Amino acid sequence: MKTTVTARGQTVIPAKVRRAHRITPQTRLEWVDDGETIRVVPLPEDPIADARGTTRGLRRALLAERNRERRGG
């Protein structure tokens, strides 16, 4: 997908991208410039709520790993 930057430095986010990433008029975007490329990342409205569930099962996996190490394996 291609867009054009206006004289005022504005561009349009294609509808397909807005829908896929749930970007609405009040969505904040982070511009990440690594020197070679530019990424535009939508920021979650509530980062804490958005992070919930990302570590599901981590505790169990860490305890299992610890037990394996204690048994010498």
N, C-alpha and C positions, 0 to 999 in steps of 0.2 A: 504494500500500500504506500502511496506517495501523497504528500500534502505540500502545500506551498506556504512559505512564511510571508506575511504581509509587511508593508513598510513600517508598521507599528510593532513588528516582532511577534505577531500572533499567528497561530496556526489552528487547524481544525483537527480534532481527534475523530477518526472515522467511526461511524455508528457501530460497525461490527466490533471494533475494539472496545468502545464504551460499554456495549452490552456484555461482552465477554468478561470484562474486568469490573463491572458494576460501577462505572464512573458516572457520577451525577454532577449537576452544576456546582455543588459545594465541595466536591472531592478535592483534597489537596494532593499535589503531585511533587515528587522528589526528582530532580534532574541530577543524574549521576554522570559525571564526565571523567573518564579514566585516561584522558589524553589521546585516545585513539577512536573511541566510540562514545556516544551519548545514549544513556538509557533513561526512560521516563517511567518512574515507578509510582503507582497510586498508593497513597498512605491510607491505612485503615482508619476509620472514624474512631474506633476504640481499640487501640493496640493490645490492651490487656485481654479483652474479650476475644479478639482475633487470634491471640496466641493460645487460648485454652484448647487443650486436647493435643497440642503438638508433641507433648512428651508422653502421651499415653503408652503404657507398657515399658517405659524406660526404667522405672524402679525395679520391676521384676527382672528385666534383662541385666541390669547392673548387679543385682544380688546373685543371679545365677552365675555371672562371670566371676564374681568374688568367690563363690563356693568352689568353682572349678579351679581357681588359682590356689585356694587353700588345700585342695586335694592334690596339688602338684601337677595339674594338667592343664 
